[in-house]
Amino acid sequence: MKERVARWLRAKGRSADEGMTLIELLAVIVILGIIVAVAVPVVLNSINNSRINTTKQSMSVLVEALNRYAAENNGNYPSSLNDLVGNYIQAVPNDAWGQSFNYTVSGNSFNLTDPGHNITWNSSMTAPSGP
């Protein structure tokens, strides 16, 4: 392989000991810049989508625990998510950004929201709404 490169360079009028020209270096830098400019937004968007999906999954676990609690307590939901700890979940999860969920209960219904990310789940829904 090294010999093949040396032959190619000799055919171009250069030796294997010569470096790259400034134009060649600039071309490589421009190409790398274009690749980064395309790749970074894609990666950041996938990270955000992963966080949204993780948050929805955490909410799903909480809703399942809330529904089991209500089934065992005459259809009444707990006054706090902390009431689920021990019998239904090991700990109250946070969203993927580390924030606590907002939980409100009114009689036989509840509302679970993720502040700042427009993700909501209430007792009449089968899946969360939001992004």
Residue frames relative to the residue before (quaternion, step in Angstrom):
aa qw qx qy qz dx dy dz
M 1.0000 0.0000 0.0000 0.0000 0.00 0.00 0.00
K 0.6565 0.5151 -0.3105 0.4553 3.57 0.94 -0.90
E 0.6439 0.5162 -0.3170 0.4673 3.57 1.04 -0.79
R 0.6272 0.5407 -0.3314 0.4522 3.57 1.01 -0.79
V 0.6547 0.4944 -0.3072 0.4822 3.59 0.97 -0.85
A 0.6430 0.5196 -0.3235 0.4603 3.59 0.95 -0.85
R 0.6472 0.5070 -0.3216 0.4697 3.63 0.97 -0.80
W 0.6468 0.5221 -0.3173 0.4565 3.57 0.98 -0.85
L 0.6617 0.5027 -0.3015 0.4674 3.56 0.97 -0.89
R 0.6356 0.5166 -0.3312 0.4685 3.61 0.99 -0.80
A 0.6356 0.5231 -0.3296 0.4624 3.59 1.01 -0.77
K 0.6870 0.4574 -0.2708 0.4954 3.58 1.12 -0.59
G 0.5533 -0.6335 0.3829 0.3820 3.56 1.30 -0.03
R 0.6432 0.4833 -0.3354 0.4900 3.58 1.18 0.44
S 0.3916 -0.6892 0.5458 0.2716 3.56 -1.23 0.37
A 0.6472 -0.5366 0.3804 0.3854 3.56 -1.27 0.34
D 0.6359 0.5501 -0.3294 0.4295 3.60 1.20 -0.40
E 0.5754 0.5920 -0.3844 0.4132 3.59 1.20 -0.33
G 0.4185 -0.7019 0.5194 0.2498 3.56 -1.16 0.62
M 0.6657 -0.4650 0.3872 0.4367 3.52 -1.31 -0.28
T 0.4869 -0.6403 0.5002 0.3205 3.56 -1.16 0.55
L 0.6698 -0.4950 0.3699 0.4116 3.53 -1.30 0.31
I 0.6290 0.5316 -0.3334 0.4589 3.60 0.99 -0.75
E 0.6556 0.5037 -0.3145 0.4663 3.59 0.94 -0.83
L 0.6455 0.5085 -0.3182 0.4728 3.58 0.99 -0.80
L 0.6544 0.5040 -0.3138 0.4682 3.59 0.94 -0.83
A 0.6300 0.5296 -0.3354 0.4584 3.59 1.00 -0.77
V 0.6517 0.5012 -0.3146 0.4745 3.59 0.96 -0.84
I 0.6569 0.5076 -0.3162 0.4592 3.59 0.93 -0.85
V 0.6434 0.5130 -0.3227 0.4677 3.60 0.97 -0.80
I 0.6512 0.5090 -0.3151 0.4665 3.59 0.93 -0.87
L 0.6582 0.4924 -0.3109 0.4771 3.60 0.93 -0.85
G 0.6323 0.5341 -0.3312 0.4531 3.61 1.02 -0.76
I 0.6489 0.5042 -0.3210 0.4709 3.58 0.99 -0.80
I 0.6407 0.5205 -0.3277 0.4596 3.59 0.94 -0.83
V 0.6648 0.4930 -0.3014 0.4734 3.60 0.92 -0.89
A 0.6530 0.5292 -0.3184 0.4384 3.59 0.94 -0.86
V 0.6805 0.4524 -0.2837 0.5018 3.58 1.11 -0.60
A 0.7165 0.4933 -0.2636 0.4169 3.58 0.87 -0.95
V 0.6367 0.5689 -0.3473 0.3877 3.63 0.89 -0.84
P 0.6840 0.4612 -0.3221 0.4644 3.68 0.75 -0.83
V 0.6241 0.5374 -0.3430 0.4517 3.59 1.03 -0.72
V 0.6697 0.4897 -0.2962 0.4731 3.58 0.92 -0.91
L 0.6695 0.4972 -0.3101 0.4565 3.60 0.88 -0.89
N 0.6422 0.5146 -0.3229 0.4674 3.60 1.00 -0.74
S 0.6671 0.4879 -0.3152 0.4664 3.59 0.95 -0.78
I 0.6077 0.5328 -0.3554 0.4696 3.61 1.09 -0.63
N 0.6600 0.5000 -0.3092 0.4677 3.60 0.92 -0.87
N 0.6515 0.5056 -0.3149 0.4698 3.60 0.95 -0.84
S 0.6292 0.5272 -0.3312 0.4652 3.59 1.04 -0.72
R 0.6517 0.5074 -0.3119 0.4696 3.59 0.99 -0.81
I 0.6358 0.5164 -0.3291 0.4699 3.58 1.00 -0.79
N 0.6733 0.4875 -0.2969 0.4700 3.60 0.91 -0.89
T 0.6305 0.5189 -0.3328 0.4716 3.60 1.03 -0.73
T 0.6432 0.5182 -0.3156 0.4671 3.59 1.00 -0.83
K 0.6537 0.5020 -0.3128 0.4720 3.58 0.95 -0.86
Q 0.6414 0.5109 -0.3289 0.4683 3.61 1.02 -0.71
S 0.6357 0.5117 -0.3287 0.4753 3.60 1.00 -0.77
M 0.6399 0.5085 -0.3224 0.4775 3.56 1.02 -0.78
S 0.6214 0.5485 -0.3368 0.4468 3.59 1.03 -0.75
V 0.6373 0.5134 -0.3185 0.4784 3.58 1.01 -0.81
L 0.6608 0.5019 -0.3052 0.4672 3.59 0.96 -0.87
V 0.6620 0.5032 -0.3165 0.4566 3.60 0.92 -0.86
E 0.6235 0.5266 -0.3411 0.4664 3.58 1.02 -0.75
A 0.6647 0.4866 -0.2997 0.4812 3.59 0.96 -0.86
L 0.6326 0.5270 -0.3319 0.4602 3.60 1.00 -0.77
N 0.6779 0.4874 -0.2936 0.4654 3.59 0.93 -0.86
R 0.6296 0.5055 -0.3414 0.4811 3.61 1.04 -0.65
Y 0.6196 0.5334 -0.3358 0.4678 3.58 1.03 -0.81
A 0.6809 0.4914 -0.2897 0.4592 3.59 0.86 -0.98
A 0.6351 0.5362 -0.3345 0.4441 3.59 1.00 -0.75
E 0.7218 0.4206 -0.2371 0.4959 3.57 1.09 -0.69
N 0.7517 0.3541 -0.1892 0.5232 3.60 1.26 -0.21
N 0.6566 -0.5735 0.3006 0.3869 3.57 0.85 1.06
G 0.7118 -0.4763 0.2553 0.4486 3.59 1.00 0.80
N 0.5569 0.5989 -0.3974 0.4162 3.59 1.25 0.11
Y 0.3356 -0.7358 0.5557 0.1926 3.55 -0.96 0.91
P 0.5874 -0.5874 0.4053 0.3817 3.62 -1.12 0.51
S 0.5499 -0.6250 0.4448 0.3303 3.55 -1.19 0.53
S 0.7864 0.1248 -0.0552 0.6024 3.58 1.23 -0.46
L 0.5635 -0.5893 0.4489 0.3656 3.59 -1.14 0.52
N 0.5812 0.5934 -0.3714 0.4149 3.59 1.17 -0.51
D 0.5687 0.5960 -0.3808 0.4200 3.60 1.22 -0.42
L 0.6246 0.5528 -0.3334 0.4394 3.60 1.22 -0.36
V 0.5630 0.6319 -0.3809 0.3724 3.56 1.19 -0.57
G 0.7226 0.3908 -0.3288 0.4659 3.53 -0.93 0.97
N 0.8221 0.2150 -0.0998 0.5177 3.57 0.45 -1.20
Y 0.8030 0.3046 -0.1318 0.4950 3.60 1.02 -0.72
I 0.7798 0.0082 -0.0013 0.6260 3.59 1.11 -0.70
Q 0.5503 -0.6261 0.4358 0.3395 3.56 -1.18 0.48
A 0.7772 -0.0824 0.0802 0.6186 3.57 1.08 -0.78
V 0.5170 -0.6104 0.4875 0.3500 3.56 -1.18 0.51
P 0.3146 -0.7749 0.5136 0.1919 3.61 -0.60 1.09
N 0.3642 -0.6709 0.5934 0.2551 3.53 -1.33 0.37
D 0.5881 -0.5306 0.4345 0.4287 3.56 -1.24 0.09
A 0.7110 -0.4801 0.3069 0.4121 3.58 -1.27 0.14
W 0.6567 0.4733 -0.3087 0.4994 3.59 1.27 -0.20
G 0.5825 -0.6232 0.3473 0.3895 3.60 1.31 0.11
Q 0.5423 0.6135 -0.4073 0.4046 3.60 1.24 0.20
S 0.5039 -0.6368 0.4935 0.3115 3.55 -1.21 0.55
F 0.4825 -0.6392 0.5135 0.3083 3.54 -1.21 0.58
N 0.3675 -0.6751 0.5854 0.2580 3.57 -1.22 0.52
Y 0.0313 -0.8007 0.5971 -0.0357 3.56 -0.78 1.08
T 0.0372 0.7697 -0.6363 0.0362 3.53 -0.88 1.00
V 0.1339 -0.7842 0.6030 0.0593 3.54 -1.10 0.74
S 0.0048 -0.7716 0.6359 -0.0156 3.52 -1.09 0.79
G 0.8241 -0.1543 0.0541 0.5424 3.55 -0.22 1.29
N 0.8102 -0.2228 0.1921 0.5071 3.56 -0.64 -1.12
S 0.6840 0.4176 -0.3168 0.5074 3.60 1.07 0.59
F 0.1543 -0.7751 0.6065 0.0871 3.54 -1.25 0.47
N 0.1731 -0.7375 0.6392 0.1323 3.50 -1.38 0.24
L 0.0672 -0.7883 0.6114 -0.0145 3.56 -0.75 1.13
T 0.0377 0.8154 -0.5743 0.0623 3.58 -0.64 1.11
D 0.3205 -0.6921 0.6092 0.2173 3.49 -1.32 0.48
P 0.3491 -0.7783 0.4765 0.2127 3.59 -0.30 1.20
G 0.8243 0.2610 -0.1935 0.4637 3.52 -0.98 0.89
H 0.7622 0.3509 -0.2046 0.5040 3.61 1.18 -0.24
N 0.4165 -0.7631 0.4247 0.2527 3.59 1.30 0.29
I 0.4581 0.6216 -0.4971 0.3958 3.58 0.91 0.91
T 0.0062 0.8127 -0.5776 0.0770 3.56 -0.67 1.16
W 0.0147 0.7569 -0.6533 0.0023 3.53 -1.20 0.66
N 0.0077 0.7941 -0.6078 -0.0004 3.57 -0.82 0.93
S 0.7327 -0.4737 0.2774 0.4023 3.55 -1.30 0.29
S 0.6793 0.4830 -0.3087 0.4581 3.63 1.13 -0.36
M 0.6352 0.5377 -0.3182 0.4540 3.60 1.30 -0.11
T 0.3522 -0.7232 0.5512 0.2216 3.55 -1.22 0.52
A 0.7706 0.1069 -0.0801 0.6231 3.57 1.32 -0.19
P 0.5800 -0.5989 0.4079 0.3722 3.59 -1.14 0.50
S 0.3084 -0.7013 0.6001 0.2300 3.54 -1.25 0.46
G 0.4603 0.6594 -0.5056 0.3127 3.53 -1.15 0.57
P 0.7921 -0.3435 0.2182 0.4549 3.54 -1.29 -0.17
